[in-house]
Amino acid sequence: MKNYRSNDIEKEIRERKLLYPLDVLLVGATGSGKSSTLNAIFGDAVSKVGDGVDPETQIVSDYRVHEFLRIHDSAGLGDGKSADHRHAKNITDILMKRVSVNGTDYGFIDMVFVILEGGSRDLGTTFNLLESVVLKAISPDRVFVGINQADMAMKGRNWDYANGKPNEILLDFLNEKSFSVVNRLKESVGLAIKKPIFYSAKYGWNMEAMFDRLIYSMPKDRRVI
């Protein structure tokens, strides 16, 4: 997974004259599976996955996928007002961080990957994060959404554990939920997105489709601040 379509990423960066590596910030509520997503991309335990209630990422950590892609993992929100305020400030700080090239300031972060938890109906924490933090610092066209934990979307039912993929009943449910997320994001925060990709980082299911969406969502130009 780490080198999946790396040549395409390099090609798009060079053609669009983007700065590299492309810097992508992961955001989401605690438990959405940012760490497991990172591990699925790298094919190794580069980020500790929490099995309990304590978030494993307390500050923004960065992971270089390859020469042209770097991913930054932020702390999850939803662990109390004090912690959320601190984490939101860290996210704002990195979104407003600048790099100067030939006298022009550009945003250090090029795009934001919002991860939703497939098994949860309460998406309010993430929607609030988008509205009050992310979209105040970066334009909507630089934000894309994925839904992790497809295996738990129906609380583990209709997941083919032997083959690590959903059955037809769960697939239909996932598609319906994706469209529901599109509508809820539009109504709640005014963010119009393409239908999110559902995936399971734990089982590696649909990870290539998730990565395809990342490449498809790459910005057309540098982010001037």
Secondary structure, DSSP 8 states (H G I E B T S, - for coil): -TTTTHHHHHHHHHHHT--SSEEEEEE-BTTS-HHHHHHHHHTS--S---SSSS-S--S-EEEEEETTEEEEE---B-S-HHHHHHHHHHHHHHHH-EEEETTEEEES--EEEEEEETT-S--HHHHHHIIIIIHHHS-GGGEEEEEE-GGGTTTTTTEETTTTEE-HHHHHHHHHHHHHHHHHHHHHH-------EE-BTTTTBTHHHHHHHHHHT--SS--B-
